[in-house]
Amino acid sequence: MKTKDSVGVARLISVHDTDDGLIVSVVTQLGDRKWSARHFGPQLEGGRITKTFRQALTYLTESFEQMFPEHHPCNDNCQTAVERLGYLNR
Ligand SMILES: [Zn+2]
């Protein structure tokens, strides 16, 4: 697969079952050193652009913990799906 073809494809999707409803977190590659990290939920939508996949994951983890500090640990309804991951070792 060419790198260009993979731009814009969702790389990671997490679903958390919180007291506020289902919160969906998505990391998507937008381009070279440009990643989108976003949260979607019934009462929130937000995110940021980062330079690496790891920074995107860190942002999602930290911002989620700030918004839902009581959500520890994840329950049985929470799920994370990750696309095939050769790029993680870059
Ligand atoms: Zn969870």
PDB file of the backbone (N, CA, C, O) and the ligand in Angstrom, with CONECT records:
HET     ZN  A 101       1
ATOM      1  N   MET A   1       0.845  -1.192   0.000  1.00  0.00           N
ATOM      2  CA  MET A   1       0.000   0.000   0.000  1.00  0.00           C
ATOM      3  C   MET A   1       0.884   1.248   0.000  1.00  0.00           C
ATOM      4  O   MET A   1       1.860   1.320   0.748  1.00  0.00           O
ATOM      5  N   LYS A   2       0.545   2.226  -0.834  1.00  0.00           N
ATOM      6  CA  LYS A   2       1.292   3.477  -0.846  1.00  0.00           C
ATOM      7  C   LYS A   2       0.918   4.318   0.369  1.00  0.00           C
ATOM      8  O   LYS A   2      -0.211   4.275   0.858  1.00  0.00           O
ATOM      9  N   THR A   3       1.896   5.079   0.838  1.00  0.00           N
ATOM     10  CA  THR A   3       1.639   5.924   2.003  1.00  0.00           C
ATOM     11  C   THR A   3       0.488   6.892   1.727  1.00  0.00           C
ATOM     12  O   THR A   3      -0.367   7.113   2.585  1.00  0.00           O
ATOM     13  N   LYS A   4       0.475   7.462   0.532  1.00  0.00           N
ATOM     14  CA  LYS A   4      -0.556   8.460   0.230  1.00  0.00           C
ATOM     15  C   LYS A   4      -1.963   7.890   0.373  1.00  0.00           C
ATOM     16  O   LYS A   4      -2.890   8.581   0.795  1.00  0.00           O
ATOM     17  N   ASP A   5      -2.102   6.623   0.015  1.00  0.00           N
ATOM     18  CA  ASP A   5      -3.434   6.024   0.072  1.00  0.00           C
ATOM     19  C   ASP A   5      -3.950   5.900   1.504  1.00  0.00           C
ATOM     20  O   ASP A   5      -5.158   5.836   1.733  1.00  0.00           O
ATOM     21  N   SER A   6      -3.029   5.866   2.460  1.00  0.00           N
ATOM     22  CA  SER A   6      -3.454   5.644   3.827  1.00  0.00           C
ATOM     23  C   SER A   6      -3.775   6.945   4.554  1.00  0.00           C
ATOM     24  O   SER A   6      -4.320   6.917   5.657  1.00  0.00           O
ATOM     25  N   VAL A   7      -3.447   8.078   3.954  1.00  0.00           N
ATOM     26  CA  VAL A   7      -3.727   9.355   4.612  1.00  0.00           C
ATOM     27  C   VAL A   7      -5.237   9.542   4.731  1.00  0.00           C
ATOM     28  O   VAL A   7      -5.978   9.360   3.765  1.00  0.00           O
ATOM     29  N   GLY A   8      -5.672   9.903   5.920  1.00  0.00           N
ATOM     30  CA  GLY A   8      -7.087  10.114   6.133  1.00  0.00           C
ATOM     31  C   GLY A   8      -7.811   8.888   6.633  1.00  0.00           C
ATOM     32  O   GLY A   8      -8.999   8.958   6.946  1.00  0.00           O
ATOM     33  N   VAL A   9      -7.120   7.765   6.715  1.00  0.00           N
ATOM     34  CA  VAL A   9      -7.734   6.547   7.226  1.00  0.00           C
ATOM     35  C   VAL A   9      -7.640   6.549   8.750  1.00  0.00           C
ATOM     36  O   VAL A   9      -6.597   6.888   9.310  1.00  0.00           O
ATOM     37  N   ALA A  10      -8.720   6.175   9.414  1.00  0.00           N
ATOM     38  CA  ALA A  10      -8.700   6.112  10.871  1.00  0.00           C
ATOM     39  C   ALA A  10      -7.693   5.074  11.326  1.00  0.00           C
ATOM     40  O   ALA A  10      -7.703   3.940  10.848  1.00  0.00           O
ATOM     41  N   ARG A  11      -6.837   5.453  12.235  1.00  0.00           N
ATOM     42  CA  ARG A  11      -5.796   4.564  12.725  1.00  0.00           C
ATOM     43  C   ARG A  11      -6.171   3.926  14.046  1.00  0.00           C
ATOM     44  O   ARG A  11      -5.795   2.788  14.327  1.00  0.00           O
ATOM     45  N   LEU A  12      -6.898   4.650  14.840  1.00  0.00           N
ATOM     46  CA  LEU A  12      -7.265   4.123  16.154  1.00  0.00           C
ATOM     47  C   LEU A  12      -8.624   4.690  16.538  1.00  0.00           C
ATOM     48  O   LEU A  12      -8.881   5.885  16.393  1.00  0.00           O
ATOM     49  N   ILE A  13      -9.471   3.824  17.022  1.00  0.00           N
ATOM     50  CA  ILE A  13     -10.772   4.269  17.517  1.00  0.00           C
ATOM     51  C   ILE A  13     -10.989   3.646  18.883  1.00  0.00           C
ATOM     52  O   ILE A  13     -10.917   2.427  19.039  1.00  0.00           O
ATOM     53  N   SER A  14     -11.256   4.493  19.876  1.00  0.00           N
ATOM     54  CA  SER A  14     -11.587   4.007  21.211  1.00  0.00           C
ATOM     55  C   SER A  14     -13.007   4.431  21.546  1.00  0.00           C
ATOM     56  O   SER A  14     -13.434   5.535  21.208  1.00  0.00           O
ATOM     57  N   VAL A  15     -13.733   3.546  22.212  1.00  0.00           N
ATOM     58  CA  VAL A  15     -15.069   3.877  22.701  1.00  0.00           C
ATOM     59  C   VAL A  15     -15.077   3.660  24.202  1.00  0.00           C
ATOM     60  O   VAL A  15     -14.757   2.575  24.689  1.00  0.00           O
ATOM     61  N   HIS A  16     -15.448   4.710  24.932  1.00  0.00           N
ATOM     62  CA  HIS A  16     -15.554   4.610  26.386  1.00  0.00           C
ATOM     63  C   HIS A  16     -17.004   4.811  26.800  1.00  0.00           C
ATOM     64  O   HIS A  16     -17.667   5.756  26.372  1.00  0.00           O
ATOM     65  N   ASP A  17     -17.472   3.915  27.630  1.00  0.00           N
ATOM     66  CA  ASP A  17     -18.839   3.976  28.143  1.00  0.00           C
ATOM     67  C   ASP A  17     -18.811   4.742  29.458  1.00  0.00           C
ATOM     68  O   ASP A  17     -18.511   4.175  30.508  1.00  0.00           O
ATOM     69  N   THR A  18     -19.128   6.050  29.396  1.00  0.00           N
ATOM     70  CA  THR A  18     -19.043   6.901  30.581  1.00  0.00           C
ATOM     71  C   THR A  18     -20.436   7.268  31.073  1.00  0.00           C
ATOM     72  O   THR A  18     -21.443   6.936  30.449  1.00  0.00           O
ATOM     73  N   ASP A  19     -20.470   7.970  32.221  1.00  0.00           N
ATOM     74  CA  ASP A  19     -21.740   8.441  32.765  1.00  0.00           C
ATOM     75  C   ASP A  19     -22.410   9.438  31.828  1.00  0.00           C
ATOM     76  O   ASP A  19     -23.629   9.610  31.874  1.00  0.00           O
ATOM     77  N   ASP A  20     -21.623  10.098  30.975  1.00  0.00           N
ATOM     78  CA  ASP A  20     -22.168  11.064  30.020  1.00  0.00           C
ATOM     79  C   ASP A  20     -22.577  10.418  28.706  1.00  0.00           C
ATOM     80  O   ASP A  20     -23.073  11.102  27.812  1.00  0.00           O
ATOM     81  N   GLY A  21     -22.377   9.118  28.575  1.00  0.00           N
ATOM     82  CA  GLY A  21     -22.690   8.435  27.326  1.00  0.00           C
ATOM     83  C   GLY A  21     -21.427   7.894  26.697  1.00  0.00           C
ATOM     84  O   GLY A  21     -20.361   7.879  27.313  1.00  0.00           O
ATOM     85  N   LEU A  22     -21.563   7.452  25.460  1.00  0.00           N
ATOM     86  CA  LEU A  22     -20.408   6.880  24.767  1.00  0.00           C
ATOM     87  C   LEU A  22     -19.505   7.994  24.234  1.00  0.00           C
ATOM     88  O   LEU A  22     -19.949   8.893  23.519  1.00  0.00           O
ATOM     89  N   ILE A  23     -18.245   7.908  24.597  1.00  0.00           N
ATOM     90  CA  ILE A  23     -17.258   8.856  24.106  1.00  0.00           C
ATOM     91  C   ILE A  23     -16.375   8.124  23.096  1.00  0.00           C
ATOM     92  O   ILE A  23     -15.754   7.113  23.424  1.00  0.00           O
ATOM     93  N   VAL A  24     -16.325   8.634  21.880  1.00  0.00           N
ATOM     94  CA  VAL A  24     -15.531   8.009  20.822  1.00  0.00           C
ATOM     95  C   VAL A  24     -14.291   8.861  20.580  1.00  0.00           C
ATOM     96  O   VAL A  24     -14.390  10.069  20.364  1.00  0.00           O
ATOM     97  N   SER A  25     -13.128   8.225  20.617  1.00  0.00           N
ATOM     98  CA  SER A  25     -11.870   8.926  20.382  1.00  0.00           C
ATOM     99  C   SER A  25     -11.230   8.351  19.125  1.00  0.00           C
ATOM    100  O   SER A  25     -11.141   7.134  18.964  1.00  0.00           O
ATOM    101  N   VAL A  26     -10.788   9.235  18.238  1.00  0.00           N
ATOM    102  CA  VAL A  26     -10.278   8.796  16.941  1.00  0.00           C
ATOM    103  C   VAL A  26      -8.939   9.469  16.653  1.00  0.00           C
ATOM    104  O   VAL A  26      -8.795  10.680  16.816  1.00  0.00           O
ATOM    105  N   VAL A  27      -7.970   8.675  16.225  1.00  0.00           N
ATOM    106  CA  VAL A  27      -6.708   9.210  15.720  1.00  0.00           C
ATOM    107  C   VAL A  27      -6.651   8.933  14.221  1.00  0.00           C
ATOM    108  O   VAL A  27      -6.816   7.793  13.787  1.00  0.00           O
ATOM    109  N   THR A  28      -6.416   9.980  13.436  1.00  0.00           N
ATOM    110  CA  THR A  28      -6.368   9.858  11.988  1.00  0.00           C
ATOM    111  C   THR A  28      -5.108  10.537  11.465  1.00  0.00           C
ATOM    112  O   THR A  28      -4.723  11.604  11.943  1.00  0.00           O
ATOM    113  N   GLN A  29      -4.472   9.914  10.483  1.00  0.00           N
ATOM    114  CA  GLN A  29      -3.318  10.564   9.864  1.00  0.00           C
ATOM    115  C   GLN A  29      -3.787  11.483   8.752  1.00  0.00           C
ATOM    116  O   GLN A  29      -4.492  11.056   7.837  1.00  0.00           O
ATOM    117  N   LEU A  30      -3.392  12.755   8.834  1.00  0.00           N
ATOM    118  CA  LEU A  30      -3.808  13.740   7.829  1.00  0.00           C
ATOM    119  C   LEU A  30      -2.734  13.955   6.784  1.00  0.00           C
ATOM    120  O   LEU A  30      -3.023  14.399   5.672  1.00  0.00           O
ATOM    121  N   GLY A  31      -1.501  13.645   7.130  1.00  0.00           N
ATOM    122  CA  GLY A  31      -0.407  13.861   6.201  1.00  0.00           C
ATOM    123  C   GLY A  31       0.907  13.551   6.888  1.00  0.00           C
ATOM    124  O   GLY A  31       0.930  12.974   7.975  1.00  0.00           O
ATOM    125  N   ASP A  32       1.998  13.935   6.249  1.00  0.00           N
ATOM    126  CA  ASP A  32       3.309  13.668   6.816  1.00  0.00           C
ATOM    127  C   ASP A  32       3.495  14.501   8.086  1.00  0.00           C
ATOM    128  O   ASP A  32       3.440  15.730   8.045  1.00  0.00           O
ATOM    129  N   ARG A  33       3.713  13.829   9.199  1.00  0.00           N
ATOM    130  CA  ARG A  33       3.859  14.494  10.497  1.00  0.00           C
ATOM    131  C   ARG A  33       2.659  15.363  10.822  1.00  0.00           C
ATOM    132  O   ARG A  33       2.802  16.461  11.358  1.00  0.00           O
ATOM    133  N   LYS A  34       1.494  14.872  10.500  1.00  0.00           N
ATOM    134  CA  LYS A  34       0.271  15.604  10.824  1.00  0.00           C
ATOM    135  C   LYS A  34      -0.821  14.600  11.172  1.00  0.00           C
ATOM    136  O   LYS A  34      -1.325  13.875  10.314  1.00  0.00           O
ATOM    137  N   TRP A  35      -1.169  14.581  12.450  1.00  0.00           N
ATOM    138  CA  TRP A  35      -2.152  13.632  12.946  1.00  0.00           C
ATOM    139  C   TRP A  35      -3.282  14.382  13.630  1.00  0.00           C
ATOM    140  O   TRP A  35      -3.062  15.413  14.267  1.00  0.00           O
ATOM    141  N   SER A  36      -4.463  13.871  13.496  1.00  0.00           N
ATOM    142  CA  SER A  36      -5.630  14.438  14.155  1.00  0.00           C
ATOM    143  C   SER A  36      -6.046  13.535  15.305  1.00  0.00           C
ATOM    144  O   SER A  36      -6.186  12.324  15.137  1.00  0.00           O
ATOM    145  N   ALA A  37      -6.243  14.131  16.471  1.00  0.00           N
ATOM    146  CA  ALA A  37      -6.735  13.399  17.637  1.00  0.00           C
ATOM    147  C   ALA A  37      -8.014  14.076  18.095  1.00  0.00           C
ATOM    148  O   ALA A  37      -7.998  15.254  18.451  1.00  0.00           O
ATOM    149  N   ARG A  38      -9.122  13.344  18.092  1.00  0.00           N
ATOM    150  CA  ARG A  38     -10.406  13.986  18.409  1.00  0.00           C
ATOM    151  C   ARG A  38     -11.266  13.104  19.309  1.00  0.00           C
ATOM    152  O   ARG A  38     -11.228  11.876  19.242  1.00  0.00           O
ATOM    153  N   HIS A  39     -12.041  13.782  20.152  1.00  0.00           N
ATOM    154  CA  HIS A  39     -13.061  13.119  20.969  1.00  0.00           C
ATOM    155  C   HIS A  39     -14.436  13.525  20.438  1.00  0.00           C
ATOM    156  O   HIS A  39     -14.657  14.678  20.067  1.00  0.00           O
ATOM    157  N   PHE A  40     -15.342  12.572  20.411  1.00  0.00           N
ATOM    158  CA  PHE A  40     -16.734  12.860  20.064  1.00  0.00           C
ATOM    159  C   PHE A  40     -17.625  12.248  21.140  1.00  0.00           C
ATOM    160  O   PHE A  40     -17.433  11.101  21.544  1.00  0.00           O
ATOM    161  N   GLY A  41     -18.597  13.025  21.597  1.00  0.00           N
ATOM    162  CA  GLY A  41     -19.529  12.497  22.587  1.00  0.00           C
ATOM    163  C   GLY A  41     -20.804  13.301  22.567  1.00  0.00           C
ATOM    164  O   GLY A  41     -20.914  14.286  21.836  1.00  0.00           O
ATOM    165  N   PRO A  42     -21.783  12.881  23.377  1.00  0.00           N
ATOM    166  CA  PRO A  42     -23.075  13.570  23.399  1.00  0.00           C
ATOM    167  C   PRO A  42     -22.929  15.044  23.758  1.00  0.00           C
ATOM    168  O   PRO A  42     -23.685  15.877  23.260  1.00  0.00           O
ATOM    169  N   GLN A  43     -21.962  15.377  24.620  1.00  0.00           N
ATOM    170  CA  GLN A  43     -21.846  16.762  25.080  1.00  0.00           C
ATOM    171  C   GLN A  43     -20.470  17.347  24.811  1.00  0.00           C
ATOM    172  O   GLN A  43     -20.106  18.365  25.399  1.00  0.00           O
ATOM    173  N   LEU A  44     -19.713  16.728  23.945  1.00  0.00           N
ATOM    174  CA  LEU A  44     -18.391  17.276  23.684  1.00  0.00           C
ATOM    175  C   LEU A  44     -17.930  16.910  22.283  1.00  0.00           C
ATOM    176  O   LEU A  44     -18.303  15.877  21.727  1.00  0.00           O
ATOM    177  N   GLU A  45     -17.124  17.776  21.745  1.00  0.00           N
ATOM    178  CA  GLU A  45     -16.394  17.457  20.527  1.00  0.00           C
ATOM    179  C   GLU A  45     -15.173  18.344  20.544  1.00  0.00           C
ATOM    180  O   GLU A  45     -15.284  19.566  20.645  1.00  0.00           O
ATOM    181  N   GLY A  46     -14.023  17.741  20.448  1.00  0.00           N
ATOM    182  CA  GLY A  46     -12.814  18.544  20.493  1.00  0.00           C
ATOM    183  C   GLY A  46     -11.610  17.715  20.146  1.00  0.00           C
ATOM    184  O   GLY A  46     -11.670  16.488  20.076  1.00  0.00           O
ATOM    185  N   GLY A  47     -10.512  18.409  19.930  1.00  0.00           N
ATOM    186  CA  GLY A  47      -9.306  17.685  19.599  1.00  0.00           C
ATOM    187  C   GLY A  47      -8.189  18.623  19.223  1.00  0.00           C
ATOM    188  O   GLY A  47      -8.282  19.840  19.387  1.00  0.00           O
ATOM    189  N   ARG A  48      -7.126  18.026  18.715  1.00  0.00           N
ATOM    190  CA  ARG A  48      -5.999  18.841  18.281  1.00  0.00           C
ATOM    191  C   ARG A  48      -5.218  18.112  17.200  1.00  0.00           C
ATOM    192  O   ARG A  48      -5.402  16.918  16.963  1.00  0.00           O
ATOM    193  N   ILE A  49      -4.343  18.868  16.554  1.00  0.00           N
ATOM    194  CA  ILE A  49      -3.447  18.308  15.548  1.00  0.00           C
ATOM    195  C   ILE A  49      -2.085  18.092  16.196  1.00  0.00           C
ATOM    196  O   ILE A  49      -1.575  18.970  16.893  1.00  0.00           O
ATOM    197  N   THR A  50      -1.505  16.934  15.964  1.00  0.00           N
ATOM    198  CA  THR A  50      -0.181  16.648  16.511  1.00  0.00           C
ATOM    199  C   THR A  50       0.757  16.222  15.376  1.00  0.00           C
ATOM    200  O   THR A  50       0.332  15.995  14.244  1.00  0.00           O
ATOM    201  N   LYS A  51       2.046  16.121  15.718  1.00  0.00           N
ATOM    202  CA  LYS A  51       3.034  15.749  14.704  1.00  0.00           C
ATOM    203  C   LYS A  51       3.257  14.250  14.638  1.00  0.00           C
ATOM    204  O   LYS A  51       3.721  13.739  13.618  1.00  0.00           O
ATOM    205  N   THR A  52       2.935  13.539  15.705  1.00  0.00           N
ATOM    206  CA  THR A  52       3.166  12.092  15.710  1.00  0.00           C
ATOM    207  C   THR A  52       1.939  11.360  16.251  1.00  0.00           C
ATOM    208  O   THR A  52       1.097  11.930  16.945  1.00  0.00           O
ATOM    209  N   PHE A  53       1.872  10.067  15.905  1.00  0.00           N
ATOM    210  CA  PHE A  53       0.805   9.207  16.416  1.00  0.00           C
ATOM    211  C   PHE A  53       0.870   9.140  17.935  1.00  0.00           C
ATOM    212  O   PHE A  53      -0.154   9.151  18.617  1.00  0.00           O
ATOM    213  N   ARG A  54       2.110   9.069  18.458  1.00  0.00           N
ATOM    214  CA  ARG A  54       2.262   8.948  19.905  1.00  0.00           C
ATOM    215  C   ARG A  54       1.740  10.197  20.622  1.00  0.00           C
ATOM    216  O   ARG A  54       1.091  10.092  21.663  1.00  0.00           O
ATOM    217  N   GLN A  55       2.024  11.374  20.066  1.00  0.00           N
ATOM    218  CA  GLN A  55       1.512  12.612  20.672  1.00  0.00           C
ATOM    219  C   GLN A  55      -0.012  12.642  20.634  1.00  0.00           C
ATOM    220  O   GLN A  55      -0.655  13.120  21.569  1.00  0.00           O
ATOM    221  N   ALA A  56      -0.577  12.134  19.558  1.00  0.00           N
ATOM    222  CA  ALA A  56      -2.036  12.091  19.453  1.00  0.00           C
ATOM    223  C   ALA A  56      -2.625  11.192  20.530  1.00  0.00           C
ATOM    224  O   ALA A  56      -3.619  11.542  21.166  1.00  0.00           O
ATOM    225  N   LEU A  57      -2.006  10.030  20.734  1.00  0.00           N
ATOM    226  CA  LEU A  57      -2.486   9.111  21.772  1.00  0.00           C
ATOM    227  C   LEU A  57      -2.347   9.737  23.152  1.00  0.00           C
ATOM    228  O   LEU A  57      -3.242   9.617  23.988  1.00  0.00           O
ATOM    229  N   THR A  58      -1.215  10.407  23.389  1.00  0.00           N
ATOM    230  CA  THR A  58      -0.987  11.030  24.693  1.00  0.00           C
ATOM    231  C   THR A  58      -2.040  12.096  24.957  1.00  0.00           C
ATOM    232  O   THR A  58      -2.587  12.181  26.056  1.00  0.00           O
ATOM    233  N   TYR A  59      -2.321  12.910  23.941  1.00  0.00           N
ATOM    234  CA  TYR A  59      -3.336  13.945  24.092  1.00  0.00           C
ATOM    235  C   TYR A  59      -4.699  13.328  24.435  1.00  0.00           C
ATOM    236  O   TYR A  59      -5.382  13.783  25.351  1.00  0.00           O
ATOM    237  N   LEU A  60      -5.081  12.290  23.691  1.00  0.00           N
ATOM    238  CA  LEU A  60      -6.394  11.679  23.930  1.00  0.00           C
ATOM    239  C   LEU A  60      -6.478  11.092  25.327  1.00  0.00           C
ATOM    240  O   LEU A  60      -7.492  11.236  26.010  1.00  0.00           O
ATOM    241  N   THR A  61      -5.405  10.426  25.752  1.00  0.00           N
ATOM    242  CA  THR A  61      -5.401   9.796  27.078  1.00  0.00           C
ATOM    243  C   THR A  61      -5.496  10.835  28.178  1.00  0.00           C
ATOM    244  O   THR A  61      -6.300  10.708  29.102  1.00  0.00           O
ATOM    245  N   GLU A  62      -4.654  11.884  28.070  1.00  0.00           N
ATOM    246  CA  GLU A  62      -4.613  12.883  29.137  1.00  0.00           C
ATOM    247  C   GLU A  62      -5.887  13.710  29.190  1.00  0.00           C
ATOM    248  O   GLU A  62      -6.403  13.986  30.273  1.00  0.00           O
ATOM    249  N   SER A  63      -6.401  14.108  28.025  1.00  0.00           N
ATOM    250  CA  SER A  63      -7.603  14.925  28.034  1.00  0.00           C
ATOM    251  C   SER A  63      -8.809  14.103  28.484  1.00  0.00           C
ATOM    252  O   SER A  63      -9.699  14.625  29.156  1.00  0.00           O
ATOM    253  N   PHE A  64      -8.842  12.816  28.116  1.00  0.00           N
ATOM    254  CA  PHE A  64      -9.948  11.973  28.568  1.00  0.00           C
ATOM    255  C   PHE A  64      -9.918  11.818  30.089  1.00  0.00           C
ATOM    256  O   PHE A  64     -10.956  11.877  30.748  1.00  0.00           O
ATOM    257  N   GLU A  65      -8.721  11.619  30.638  1.00  0.00           N
ATOM    258  CA  GLU A  65      -8.608  11.445  32.093  1.00  0.00           C
ATOM    259  C   GLU A  65      -9.009  12.712  32.833  1.00  0.00           C
ATOM    260  O   GLU A  65      -9.544  12.649  33.940  1.00  0.00           O
ATOM    261  N   GLN A  66      -8.746  13.880  32.210  1.00  0.00           N
ATOM    262  CA  GLN A  66      -9.155  15.135  32.847  1.00  0.00           C
ATOM    263  C   GLN A  66     -10.673  15.291  32.817  1.00  0.00           C
ATOM    264  O   GLN A  66     -11.275  15.783  33.772  1.00  0.00           O
ATOM    265  N   MET A  67     -11.283  14.870  31.714  1.00  0.00           N
ATOM    266  CA  MET A  67     -12.733  15.033  31.581  1.00  0.00           C
ATOM    267  C   MET A  67     -13.495  13.993  32.386  1.00  0.00           C
ATOM    268  O   MET A  67     -14.582  14.263  32.896  1.00  0.00           O
ATOM    269  N   PHE A  68     -12.909  12.782  32.498  1.00  0.00           N
ATOM    270  CA  PHE A  68     -13.604  11.685  33.167  1.00  0.00           C
ATOM    271  C   PHE A  68     -12.680  11.012  34.180  1.00  0.00           C
ATOM    272  O   PHE A  68     -12.320   9.845  34.021  1.00  0.00           O
ATOM    273  N   PRO A  69     -12.297  11.758  35.229  1.00  0.00           N
ATOM    274  CA  PRO A  69     -11.360  11.193  36.209  1.00  0.00           C
ATOM    275  C   PRO A  69     -11.937   9.983  36.941  1.00  0.00           C
ATOM    276  O   PRO A  69     -11.195   9.163  37.481  1.00  0.00           O
ATOM    277  N   GLU A  70     -13.269   9.880  36.955  1.00  0.00           N
ATOM    278  CA  GLU A  70     -13.886   8.748  37.663  1.00  0.00           C
ATOM    279  C   GLU A  70     -13.912   7.484  36.806  1.00  0.00           C
ATOM    280  O   GLU A  70     -14.296   6.417  37.286  1.00  0.00           O
ATOM    281  N   HIS A  71     -13.507   7.598  35.541  1.00  0.00           N
ATOM    282  CA  HIS A  71     -13.600   6.457  34.627  1.00  0.00           C
ATOM    283  C   HIS A  71     -12.353   5.586  34.740  1.00  0.00           C
ATOM    284  O   HIS A  71     -11.528   5.527  33.829  1.00  0.00           O
ATOM    285  N   HIS A  72     -12.240   4.914  35.881  1.00  0.00           N
ATOM    286  CA  HIS A  72     -11.109   4.014  36.110  1.00  0.00           C
ATOM    287  C   HIS A  72     -11.587   2.777  36.838  1.00  0.00           C
ATOM    288  O   HIS A  72     -12.249   2.933  37.864  1.00  0.00           O
ATOM    289  N   PRO A  73     -11.316   1.590  36.409  1.00  0.00           N
ATOM    290  CA  PRO A  73     -10.757   1.302  35.084  1.00  0.00           C
ATOM    291  C   PRO A  73     -11.871   1.275  34.045  1.00  0.00           C
ATOM    292  O   PRO A  73     -13.032   1.524  34.370  1.00  0.00           O
ATOM    293  N   CYS A  74     -11.524   0.975  32.806  1.00  0.00           N
ATOM    294  CA  CYS A  74     -12.541   0.826  31.781  1.00  0.00           C
ATOM    295  C   CYS A  74     -13.462  -0.340  32.131  1.00  0.00           C
ATOM    296  O   CYS A  74     -13.050  -1.307  32.772  1.00  0.00           O
ATOM    297  N   ASN A  75     -14.718  -0.227  31.696  1.00  0.00           N
ATOM    298  CA  ASN A  75     -15.645  -1.324  31.940  1.00  0.00           C
ATOM    299  C   ASN A  75     -15.758  -2.207  30.690  1.00  0.00           C
ATOM    300  O   ASN A  75     -15.084  -1.987  29.684  1.00  0.00           O
ATOM    301  N   ASP A  76     -16.622  -3.199  30.790  1.00  0.00           N
ATOM    302  CA  ASP A  76     -16.716  -4.190  29.710  1.00  0.00           C
ATOM    303  C   ASP A  76     -17.244  -3.610  28.401  1.00  0.00           C
ATOM    304  O   ASP A  76     -17.086  -4.224  27.346  1.00  0.00           O
ATOM    305  N   ASN A  77     -17.869  -2.438  28.458  1.00  0.00           N
ATOM    306  CA  ASN A  77     -18.417  -1.844  27.246  1.00  0.00           C
ATOM    307  C   ASN A  77     -17.403  -0.986  26.486  1.00  0.00           C
ATOM    308  O   ASN A  77     -17.660  -0.560  25.360  1.00  0.00           O
ATOM    309  N   CYS A  78     -16.266  -0.741  27.105  1.00  0.00           N
ATOM    310  CA  CYS A  78     -15.227   0.062  26.442  1.00  0.00           C
ATOM    311  C   CYS A  78     -14.458  -0.816  25.460  1.00  0.00           C
ATOM    312  O   CYS A  78     -14.195  -1.989  25.721  1.00  0.00           O
ATOM    313  N   GLN A  79     -14.103  -0.213  24.317  1.00  0.00           N
ATOM    314  CA  GLN A  79     -13.366  -0.972  23.310  1.00  0.00           C
ATOM    315  C   GLN A  79     -12.360  -0.063  22.616  1.00  0.00           C
ATOM    316  O   GLN A  79     -12.558   1.147  22.507  1.00  0.00           O
ATOM    317  N   THR A  80     -11.292  -0.670  22.156  1.00  0.00           N
ATOM    318  CA  THR A  80     -10.326   0.042  21.326  1.00  0.00           C
ATOM    319  C   THR A  80     -10.005  -0.823  20.114  1.00  0.00           C
ATOM    320  O   THR A  80      -9.719  -2.014  20.239  1.00  0.00           O
ATOM    321  N   ALA A  81     -10.057  -0.209  18.951  1.00  0.00           N
ATOM    322  CA  ALA A  81      -9.701  -0.909  17.716  1.00  0.00           C
ATOM    323  C   ALA A  81      -8.563  -0.141  17.054  1.00  0.00           C
ATOM    324  O   ALA A  81      -8.614   1.084  16.942  1.00  0.00           O
ATOM    325  N   VAL A  82      -7.552  -0.854  16.624  1.00  0.00           N
ATOM    326  CA  VAL A  82      -6.404  -0.220  15.996  1.00  0.00           C
ATOM    327  C   VAL A  82      -6.145  -0.909  14.658  1.00  0.00           C
ATOM    328  O   VAL A  82      -6.166  -2.134  14.546  1.00  0.00           O
ATOM    329  N   GLU A  83      -5.901  -0.080  13.660  1.00  0.00           N
ATOM    330  CA  GLU A  83      -5.583  -0.631  12.344  1.00  0.00           C
ATOM    331  C   GLU A  83      -4.204  -1.256  12.373  1.00  0.00           C
ATOM    332  O   GLU A  83      -3.444  -1.053  13.320  1.00  0.00           O
ATOM    333  N   ARG A  84      -3.881  -2.011  11.349  1.00  0.00           N
ATOM    334  CA  ARG A  84      -2.570  -2.661  11.306  1.00  0.00           C
ATOM    335  C   ARG A  84      -1.466  -1.647  11.487  1.00  0.00           C
ATOM    336  O   ARG A  84      -1.544  -0.527  10.983  1.00  0.00           O
ATOM    337  N   LEU A  85      -0.424  -2.051  12.220  1.00  0.00           N
ATOM    338  CA  LEU A  85       0.383  -1.064  12.908  1.00  0.00           C
ATOM    339  C   LEU A  85       1.844  -0.987  12.543  1.00  0.00           C
ATOM    340  O   LEU A  85       2.658  -0.686  13.416  1.00  0.00           O
ATOM    341  N   GLY A  86       2.221  -1.238  11.325  1.00  0.00           N
ATOM    342  CA  GLY A  86       3.633  -1.124  10.980  1.00  0.00           C
ATOM    343  C   GLY A  86       4.213   0.251  11.268  1.00  0.00           C
ATOM    344  O   GLY A  86       5.386   0.374  11.620  1.00  0.00           O
ATOM    345  N   TYR A  87       3.390   1.288  11.118  1.00  0.00           N
ATOM    346  CA  TYR A  87       3.903   2.651  11.287  1.00  0.00           C
ATOM    347  C   TYR A  87       4.201   3.006  12.726  1.00  0.00           C
ATOM    348  O   TYR A  87       4.860   4.013  12.987  1.00  0.00           O
ATOM    349  N   LEU A  88       3.728   2.197  13.674  1.00  0.00           N
ATOM    350  CA  LEU A  88       3.942   2.535  15.084  1.00  0.00           C
ATOM    351  C   LEU A  88       5.408   2.527  15.456  1.00  0.00           C
ATOM    352  O   LEU A  88       5.805   3.206  16.404  1.00  0.00           O
ATOM    353  N   ASN A  89       6.233   1.768  14.726  1.00  0.00           N
ATOM    354  CA  ASN A  89       7.626   1.656  15.093  1.00  0.00           C
ATOM    355  C   ASN A  89       8.499   2.764  14.509  1.00  0.00           C
ATOM    356  O   ASN A  89       9.707   2.794  14.743  1.00  0.00           O
ATOM    357  N   ARG A  90       7.894   3.664  13.757  1.00  0.00           N
ATOM    358  CA  ARG A  90       8.672   4.758  13.192  1.00  0.00           C
ATOM    359  C   ARG A  90       9.243   5.627  14.285  1.00  0.00           C
ATOM    360  O   ARG A  90       9.932   6.606  13.998  1.00  0.00           O
TER     361      ARG A  90
HETATM  362 ZN    ZN A 101     -13.201   3.216  29.140  1.00  0.00          ZN2+
END
